[in-house]
C-alpha cells in the first residue's frame, strides 16, 4: 500500500536537520537536543515524512505539554508541512476526538489517560515535544509501551531536580542522538545575533513598602531556629509568592512596556507578562494608543486564539501580547523585539523566551530582548546571565526615564 499524502516541507531542510535525520533513521528512536529557535518542529516533520513513506498505514501521535503547543503544531503542520486539517485530530481538555486520525496531537494531561488504552502501539509513531516535561511519575504514563518509532524534542531534555530523565524519558524515547547548541546554530546562521537591554523600573511607594515588609518577615523566618519546621516552610513559601507577585505586577512595568513597543514602531514585537491580567492590561493600553496589537492566552476562545496567533505570524498584527502560554513553541521568525515585562526566576523559561526572537528571517540583522526588572534578585539573575553569555552578545543596562505617578 502506497501513501496517498502529499505532505512536504515548504523549504529545504537545514544541514543539521539532515544530519540528525540520519542518526534517527538508524533505529527510528532517540532524543534530539536543539537550541530554542533551531528548528526542531521542522525536524520532526522530516521524521514524520520518512516514517509515513515506510509505513503508510501507521499513524502519528504528537504529545505536547500545553494547549498552546497543540495550537502551534496544528498551524505548523498545515502551513509548513502541507497537512490537511481533516487529517489532524485533537485530544485535550478542550476537545477530544472520537478516534485516532492520521496525525493526532495530545496535551499530556489527556495523553497520560488516553495512550495507555492503545492496544497495538506498534501501529504508531510517538513524538514528544518538550520531552523533559514527561519525566514526572504521573506524566510517564504517556510514554509507556513499544511504539513503532519514537522521537523526543527539547532544548533542555535533562531534568535538574530529579532522575526523571534517566528513569522515564531515556528508556522510553531513547538516548540523545543529536545535540545542536547555541554556538553551532549561530555559526550556521540558524539563529541570529541578539542584544540584551535590561531596564530598571521603580516600585511605587506603597509597593515598595509592602515588598520591604514581606522581605523582613521572610528574613526573620529564614534566620530562625525552626526554619526546617513544615509549618514555617509553608509560611516562607507563601510570603515568597506574595513578594514575587508584588514585583511581577509592579505598576511601572506597564507604561514602560508600552513605550518600548511604541518606540519600536517599525518592528515586529512580542510582549511577555507573567499573568493573564497583566497581559490583558498591556493589550488594552496599546489598543487605546492605536497600536496594531493582538493577544494570546488560554482564557481566549479556541478559534479566536488560533486566529490571533496566525494573524500575528502572517504580519496582519505588529505586536503580540502574551503570558506563559507562548514560552514554548512560538514560531514567528519575523519577530525582532521581545519585551519581557515580568518573569519568574526560571532559567528554562528565560531560554524559551529568548528563543522566540532568535529565528532568522529575511533582512533581520539581529534580535533585541528588553527585560524589565525591579528587584535586586532580578538584577542578580541578569548579571549571572551576562557572565555566561557568549562572545559578541551586546548587553546594555538602563534606568527607566518614566517617573512614578
GUSEVEX-115292 format. One line per field, with one value per residue (C-alpha): residue number from 1; y, x, z. Coordinates in nm, 4 decimals. Layout:
# residues N
i: (NUM  ...)
c2: (Y  ...)
c1: (X  ...)
c3: (Z  ...)
END
This chain:
# residues 405
i: (1  2  3  4  5  6  7  8  9  10  11  12  13  14  15  16  17  18  19  20  21  22  23  24  25  26  27  28  29  30  31  32  33  34  35  36  37  38  39  40  41  42  43  44  45  46  47  48  49  50  51  52  53  54  55  56  57  58  59  60  61  62  63  64  65  66  67  68  69  70  71  72  73  74  75  76  77  78  79  80  81  82  83  84  85  86  87  88  89  90  91  92  93  94  95  96  97  98  99  100  101  102  103  104  105  106  107  108  109  110  111  112  113  114  115  116  117  118  119  120  121  122  123  124  125  126  127  128  129  130  131  132  133  134  135  136  137  138  139  140  141  142  143  144  145  146  147  148  149  150  151  152  153  154  155  156  157  158  159  160  161  162  163  164  165  166  167  168  169  170  171  172  173  174  175  176  177  178  179  180  181  182  183  184  185  186  187  188  189  190  191  192  193  194  195  196  197  198  199  200  201  202  203  204  205  206  207  208  209  210  211  212  213  214  215  216  217  218  219  220  221  222  223  224  225  226  227  228  229  230  231  232  233  234  235  236  237  238  239  240  241  242  243  244  245  246  247  248  249  250  251  252  253  254  255  256  257  258  259  260  261  262  263  264  265  266  267  268  269  270  271  272  273  274  275  276  277  278  279  280  281  282  283  284  285  286  287  288  289  290  291  292  293  294  295  296  297  298  299  300  301  302  303  304  305  306  307  308  309  310  311  312  313  314  315  316  317  318  319  320  321  322  323  324  325  326  327  328  329  330  331  332  333  334  335  336  337  338  339  340  341  342  343  344  345  346  347  348  349  350  351  352  353  354  355  356  357  358  359  360  361  362  363  364  365  366  367  368  369  370  371  372  373  374  375  376  377  378  379  380  381  382  383  384  385  386  387  388  389  390  391  392  393  394  395  396  397  398  399  400  401  402  403  404  405)
c2: (0.0000  0.3364  0.6596  0.8952  1.2024  1.4905  1.6251  1.8059  2.0923  2.4311  2.4905  2.2953  2.1368  2.2681  2.0786  1.9874  1.8522  1.6283  1.5045  1.4393  1.2595  1.0123  0.9313  0.8965  0.6623  0.4146  0.2900  0.5185  0.6196  0.8908  1.2397  1.5440  1.8288  2.1533  2.5152  2.7047  2.8538  2.5941  2.4245  2.1120  2.1113  2.1110  1.8286  1.6326  1.6858  1.5266  1.2265  1.2020  1.2103  0.9245  0.7210  0.7534  0.6591  0.3303  0.2706  0.4480  0.2646  0.3727  0.6858  0.9650  1.0720  1.4106  1.4733  1.8349  1.9851  2.2646  2.3641  2.6423  2.3948  2.1992  2.5178  2.5697  2.2196  2.2397  2.5605  2.4490  2.1101  2.2913  2.5963  2.4371  2.0693  2.0818  1.8571  1.8918  1.9906  1.6987  1.4602  1.6016  1.5119  1.6707  1.5260  1.7827  1.9253  2.1460  1.8784  1.5041  1.3230  1.0036  0.8113  0.8440  1.0165  1.0072  1.2690  1.3178  1.5956  1.5275  1.7532  1.5493  1.5652  1.3851  1.1722  1.0027  0.8791  0.8001  0.6469  0.3596  0.2373  0.1812  -0.1938  -0.2050  0.0638  -0.0823  0.0997  0.4422  0.6862  0.8714  1.2252  1.4076  1.7817  1.9453  1.5900  1.6984  1.7579  1.3843  1.2854  1.3127  0.9978  1.0943  1.2008  0.8931  0.7012  0.8695  0.7150  0.3507  0.0887  -0.0330  0.2127  0.1650  0.4767  0.7423  1.0930  1.3297  1.7006  1.9611  2.2340  2.1007  1.7337  1.6650  1.7441  1.9408  1.8361  1.4617  1.1473  1.1554  1.1778  0.8638  0.6690  0.7532  0.9584  0.7841  0.4245  0.5166  0.7608  0.6558  0.8319  1.1789  1.1147  1.4724  1.7917  2.1241  2.4092  2.7893  2.8248  2.5816  2.7436  3.0934  2.9716  2.8182  3.1206  2.9141  3.1699  3.5375  3.7559  3.9351  4.2260  4.2307  4.5536  4.5406  4.8255  4.9079  5.0245  5.1640  5.0450  5.2906  5.3966  5.1619  4.8718  4.9313  4.9416  4.6086  4.4496  4.5599  4.4414  4.0945  4.0821  4.1492  3.8740  3.6296  3.7217  3.6660  3.3238  3.2027  3.3071  3.1416  2.8133  2.6428  2.7068  2.3334  2.3111  2.2211  2.4996  2.7585  2.6354  2.6776  3.0315  3.1208  2.9814  3.1822  3.5045  3.4497  3.4057  3.7239  3.9187  3.7848  3.8862  4.2448  4.2577  4.0933  4.3306  4.6486  4.9243  5.0858  4.7750  4.8660  5.2181  5.1272  4.8203  5.0195  5.2907  5.0372  4.8788  5.2200  5.3364  5.0287  5.1209  4.9518  4.6215  4.3061  4.2806  4.0064  4.1024  3.8614  3.9195  3.6602  3.6854  3.6896  4.0006  4.1753  4.0733  4.1999  4.5369  4.5801  4.4835  4.7296  5.0100  4.9555  4.9218  5.2556  5.4086  5.2848  5.0262  4.7298  4.4711  4.1341  3.8996  3.5289  3.3354  3.0321  3.2236  3.3257  3.1049  2.8367  2.9717  3.3350  3.2266  3.0407  3.3206  3.5772  3.3635  3.3052  3.6748  3.7762  3.5207  3.6416  4.0072  4.1280  4.2390  4.4052  4.3383  4.0207  4.0298  3.7007  3.5393  3.1972  3.0429  3.1107  3.0352  2.7131  2.6550  3.0006  3.0256  3.3736  3.4378  3.7939  3.8944  4.1199  4.2592  4.0726  4.2631  4.0606  4.2810  4.0360  3.6861  3.4126  3.3122  3.0052  2.9697  2.7332  2.9950  3.2568  3.0340  2.9632  3.3305  3.4302  3.1646  3.3337  3.6019  3.4201  3.2648  3.4282  3.5956  3.7973  4.1370  4.0530  4.1531  4.0901  4.0491  4.2716  4.1450  4.4034  4.2805  4.4924  4.4361  4.5944  4.3989  4.3096  3.9400  4.0009  4.2051  3.9304  3.6753  3.9076  3.9685  3.5925  3.5648  3.8367  3.6406  3.3281  3.4940  3.4004  3.6358  3.9032  3.9395  4.3085  4.3863  4.7278  4.8468  5.1441  5.3123  5.3870  5.7553  5.7218  5.8628  5.7228  5.8635)
c1: (0.0000  0.1430  0.0978  -0.1510  -0.0491  0.1311  0.2964  0.6254  0.8260  0.7813  1.1589  1.4815  1.5887  1.8966  2.2237  2.1844  1.8337  1.9603  2.2468  2.0173  1.7675  2.0412  2.1059  1.7355  1.6736  1.9302  1.6814  1.3775  1.4316  1.6038  1.6045  1.7203  1.8514  1.8163  1.8614  1.5328  1.4701  1.6858  1.4007  1.3106  0.9472  1.0563  1.2962  1.0002  0.8223  1.1197  1.0941  0.7187  0.7765  1.0287  0.8085  0.4956  0.6924  0.7902  0.4676  0.1834  -0.0819  0.0533  -0.0342  0.1481  0.0978  0.2362  0.2352  0.2728  0.2709  0.0189  -0.2842  -0.0679  0.1730  -0.1216  -0.2236  0.1334  0.1640  -0.1794  -0.0886  0.2643  0.1524  -0.0739  0.1368  0.4818  0.4176  0.1017  -0.1152  -0.4892  -0.6664  -0.9062  -0.6133  -0.5458  -0.7280  -0.7010  -0.7064  -0.7135  -0.9270  -1.0960  -1.1754  -1.1316  -1.1634  -1.3704  -1.0954  -0.7345  -0.6590  -0.3533  -0.1927  -0.3013  -0.1974  -0.2449  -0.1904  -0.0011  -0.2756  -0.5035  -0.2304  -0.1444  -0.5056  -0.5620  -0.2330  -0.2215  -0.5504  -0.3961  -0.3722  -0.1414  0.1223  0.3309  0.0963  0.2067  0.4987  0.5238  0.6690  0.7077  0.7690  0.9407  1.0031  1.1615  0.8033  0.7281  0.9867  0.7484  0.5944  0.2447  0.3329  0.5443  0.2217  0.2084  0.5459  0.4909  0.4660  0.6541  0.5898  0.6923  0.9093  0.9798  1.1243  1.1911  1.2420  1.3739  1.6338  1.6916  1.5822  1.7680  1.5820  1.7601  1.5683  1.5046  1.6059  1.3062  1.5211  1.7188  1.4250  1.1398  1.2350  1.5515  1.4180  1.1035  1.2283  1.5914  1.9202  2.0187  2.1281  2.1994  2.2944  2.2685  2.3580  2.3524  2.7128  2.6588  2.3285  2.4809  2.7771  2.5433  2.3133  2.0244  1.9645  2.0534  2.2711  2.0970  2.1260  2.0079  1.8740  1.7946  1.5832  1.5426  1.1986  1.0907  0.8197  0.5512  0.5778  0.3069  0.4535  0.7995  0.6521  0.4724  0.7782  1.0094  0.7628  0.7426  1.1219  1.1649  0.9178  1.0953  1.4323  1.3065  1.1639  1.4633  1.7092  1.5120  1.5997  1.2790  1.3390  1.3085  0.9650  0.6988  0.4629  0.7427  0.8473  0.4930  0.4780  0.8057  0.6780  0.3565  0.5457  0.7842  0.4885  0.3254  0.6502  0.7058  0.3508  0.4165  0.7241  0.5581  0.2621  0.4556  0.2573  0.5532  0.6074  0.3016  0.3820  0.7475  0.6499  0.4026  0.6605  0.9203  0.6641  0.5634  0.9242  0.9999  0.7216  0.8725  0.9495  0.7521  0.7170  0.6205  0.5492  0.5502  0.3871  0.3622  -0.0133  -0.3151  -0.4376  -0.1084  -0.1145  -0.4716  -0.3757  -0.0805  -0.3014  -0.5718  -0.3174  -0.1633  -0.5057  -0.6118  -0.2959  -0.3990  -0.1220  -0.1641  -0.1798  -0.3373  -0.3288  -0.2927  -0.3592  -0.5501  -0.8626  -0.9432  -1.1781  -1.0046  -1.0873  -1.0078  -0.6884  -0.5641  -0.6746  -0.4823  -0.1702  -0.1944  -0.2632  0.0433  0.2560  0.1488  0.2077  -0.1501  -0.0650  0.2643  0.2505  0.1545  0.0930  0.1030  0.1977  0.3430  0.1291  0.3830  0.7013  0.7336  0.6829  0.6105  0.7399  0.7391  1.0850  0.9980  0.9758  1.2720  1.1816  1.0907  0.9841  0.9865  0.7668  0.7835  0.9207  0.9963  1.3442  1.3313  1.6359  1.4407  1.1657  1.4288  1.5842  1.2451  1.1513  1.4817  1.4191  1.1011  1.3053  1.6260  1.4957  1.6454  1.4371  1.4983  1.6573  1.6695  2.0151  1.9649  1.7061  1.6693  1.5404  1.4253  1.3930  1.2320  1.3473  1.2510  1.4370  1.7904  1.7141  1.6085  1.9223  2.1448  1.9901  2.0505  2.4093  2.4668  2.3304  2.5704  2.8662  2.7570  2.6812  2.8965  3.1160  2.9534  2.6398  2.5858  2.4317  2.3156  2.1711  1.9370  1.7215  1.3677  1.3117  0.9379  0.8718  0.6453  0.2970)
c3: (0.0000  -0.1030  0.0861  -0.0725  0.1276  -0.0390  0.2732  0.2150  0.3617  0.2005  0.2125  0.2100  0.5401  0.7166  0.7316  1.0977  1.0319  0.7523  0.9720  1.2693  1.0464  0.9505  1.3174  1.3923  1.0972  1.2306  1.4934  1.4452  1.8059  2.0063  2.1521  1.9595  2.1783  1.9849  2.0884  2.1086  1.7665  1.5907  1.4024  1.5990  1.4830  1.1194  1.2013  1.3377  1.0041  0.8263  1.0586  1.0004  0.6251  0.6410  0.8723  0.6569  0.3430  0.5058  0.6972  0.5128  0.7113  1.0515  1.2497  1.4315  1.7936  1.8986  2.2732  2.3871  2.7384  2.6793  2.4733  2.3284  2.1755  2.0406  1.8572  1.7359  1.5923  1.4314  1.2497  1.1566  1.0242  0.7798  0.6950  0.6841  0.6038  0.3925  0.6103  0.5551  0.8764  0.8240  0.8796  1.2270  1.5484  1.8927  2.2413  2.5213  2.7970  2.5368  2.2773  2.2463  1.9144  1.8996  1.7207  1.6132  1.2824  1.0565  1.2831  1.6431  1.8811  2.2515  2.5518  2.8095  3.0757  2.8316  2.6744  3.0027  3.0216  2.6522  2.5362  2.7901  2.6379  2.2917  2.2367  1.9336  1.9933  1.7126  1.4748  1.5997  1.5852  1.9187  1.9141  2.2458  2.2252  2.5230  2.6364  2.9669  3.0854  3.0773  3.3339  3.6281  3.7836  3.6684  3.3122  3.2418  3.1757  2.8353  2.7446  2.8277  2.5531  2.2456  1.9631  1.6014  1.6328  1.8959  1.8944  2.1845  2.1279  2.3723  2.4123  2.7639  2.7864  3.1114  3.4362  3.7102  4.0193  3.9854  3.7960  3.5636  3.2527  3.3376  3.4829  3.2465  2.9403  2.8229  2.8460  2.6524  2.3876  2.3568  2.4179  2.2976  1.9395  1.8325  2.0171  1.8362  2.0713  2.0518  1.9296  1.6418  1.5474  1.5496  1.3434  1.0845  1.0684  1.2018  1.4754  1.4639  1.6814  1.9627  2.2023  2.5636  2.7126  3.0841  3.2216  3.5916  3.6961  4.0332  4.2655  4.3601  4.7253  4.8523  4.6507  4.7990  5.1499  5.1017  4.9381  5.2219  5.4865  5.3303  5.2937  5.6658  5.7573  5.5238  5.6748  6.0292  5.9440  5.7412  6.0129  6.2918  6.4606  6.3436  5.9725  5.8975  6.0566  5.7982  5.9072  5.8924  5.5481  5.4247  5.5649  5.3938  5.0654  5.0945  5.1710  4.8783  4.6438  4.7765  4.7323  4.3808  4.2900  4.4001  4.1781  3.8769  3.8906  3.9708  3.8053  3.6301  3.4202  3.2120  3.0847  3.0289  2.8269  2.6197  2.5468  2.4278  2.1946  2.0572  2.0149  1.8014  1.5610  1.2537  1.4276  1.4993  1.8769  2.1225  2.4845  2.7806  3.1175  3.3945  3.4369  3.2099  3.3925  3.3208  2.9559  2.9227  3.0722  2.8340  2.5404  2.6468  2.6897  2.3459  2.1853  2.3351  2.1871  1.8404  1.8146  1.5778  1.8556  1.9315  2.2298  2.3004  2.6208  2.7471  2.8533  2.4956  2.2925  2.0884  1.7403  1.8228  1.9966  1.6888  1.4560  1.6614  1.6512  1.2767  1.2057  1.4069  1.2268  0.8825  0.9720  0.9998  1.3540  1.4522  1.8268  2.0127  2.3885  2.5766  2.9058  2.9905  2.7184  2.4428  2.6366  2.4385  2.0691  1.9276  1.5703  1.4145  1.2638  1.1625  1.5301  1.6070  1.9503  2.2693  2.5783  2.8986  3.1138  3.4047  3.4516  3.7001  3.8149  3.5900  3.3642  3.1399  3.0940  3.0133  2.7476  2.5943  2.5769  2.4196  2.1594  2.0451  1.8644  1.7687  1.4489  1.1385  0.8684  0.5533  0.6300  1.0017  1.1233  1.4942  1.7677  2.0726  2.4067  2.6609  3.0190  3.2879  3.6470  3.9779  4.2464  4.3448  4.2980  3.9375  3.8737  4.0141  3.7749  3.4797  3.5906  3.6079  3.2559  3.1424  3.2797  3.0911  2.7582  2.4633  2.2679  2.0569  2.2696  2.3411  2.6811  2.7983  3.1281  3.1690  3.4306  3.3120  3.2395  3.3110  3.6554  3.9241  3.9200)
END
